[in-house]
Amino acid sequence: MTLAQAALPSVGPIVDVDALVDRVVPILVFLVALTVVAEICDAAGLFDAAAHWAARLAGGRVVVLWLLIASLSTVSTILLSLDTTAVLLTPVAIVVARQVGAAATPFAMTTLWLANTGSLLLPVSNLTNLLARRPFSALGLDARGYIALMWRPALVAVVMTVAVLWLVNRRSLAGHFSAPPRAEPHDPGLMLMAGVVVLLMAAGFVIGVQPAYPAVAAALALLVLTSVRAPVLLRGIRPPWLTVAALCVLFLVVDTALRHGLEEVLRSVMGTGTRTLDLLRVSGIGAVSANAIDNLPAYLALEPTVSDAPTRLAALLIGVNAGPLVIPWGSVATILWLRQCRRAGLAVSVRQLALQGLLCAVVVVVAATVSTSL
C-alpha cells in the first residue's frame, strides 16, 4: 500500500448489490406474476361477472350497489393488490354505474380510495408491505404476526374510507334503478377455475409462504388453463416490464442516498418512541412524503428510521399506503386509475381529487394510526 493510498479515507460500497438483489428480486417476480394473474382473471370475466352480480344483488338501490362495489374493491385490493383494483376494477365499476343510471364518479373514487386505504391487511396488498417483510421479520413477526398487528388499522382504514365516501357522495347514491344489466358472455368454466386459483393463491399468502411462490404458481396454472380453453385471451396479457425497470432504478437511487447521509437526516426528522403522538408523527410524515415523491421511495427512505419497533413500522405503512390520495403521483395506482378514467370517458377534476383526497387521507391516517396504539 502506498502512502497516498493509506491517506485516503475508507469508503464503503456505493450500493450493496447482493443485498439489494436478494431483497428486491422476489418482489419484482411477485409483481409480474400477480399482474399476469389479475389480467387473466379480468380476461376470463371474473371482475365483470362479480360487478354485475352485485348489481343484481343490490335490489334496485344505488347505495347498496355502491356498498357491494366497495366490498369488491376491498377484497380485490387485499388479495390481488391495489394496482389490480385501480386498473381492472375501475372500468367495470364505471360501466356498471352508467348502465344502472347512477353517477359514475362516486364509483370510480371508491375503487381509487379503497385501492390505497384497503392495502394494509396482507403483505401482498401493497409493494410497500412486501418491502416491510424483512424489518418485520427482524423484529420477530412472520406473516401471521403481521396480520395480527395490522388487522385493526386495516379495518379502521376501510370503514373510515367508506364513511367519508358516503358523506361526500350521499346525494348521488340515494337513487334507484330498475333493471340490472347482464355481464358480457364469458367461459364459465375458465371463470370458475380462475376464481379457485385466486383463492388458493390467497391461502398461500395467509399461511406465510414467500408471496412470490404462490403468485408464480397461480400465474403458471392460469396460463396453462387459458392456453387450453381460450388461447386467444393470452394475446392481451402485458407484464409490467417498464414498471419493473423503473422500480430497479428507484431502489438503486434510494439505497445510494441512504448510504450517503440521507438516513441520518431522516432520523432527526422522524423522532423516536411508540406513544400515540410519536406514531402520528411517523404516519403523518409518511403520508406527506408519499404525496410528494410517491409512496415507494417514501417508504424506502423512511424505513431505516422506524425499524426498531413493529408499531412504528405499522404507522409508516399506514402513512405511505393510506395517505397518498391528494397528489396524482403519490401512488402508481392513482396514475393508473386516472388513465383508466380517461379511457372510459370519465372527466376527473384534479382539484376535486385533491380536496376530497385530503379529507379522506387525514381522517383515515389519523384514525388508523390511533388504532395501532389501542
PyMOL commands that set and color helices and strands:
alter all, ss='L'
color gray80, all
select helices_A, chain A and resi 3-7+17-43+46-57+62-80+82-99+104-117+123-125+127-131+133-138+143-169+188-206+212-229+231-236+241-270+276-293+295-305+310-322+328-330+332-343+350-372
alter helices_A, ss='H'
color red, helices_A
deselect
rebuild
show_as cartoon
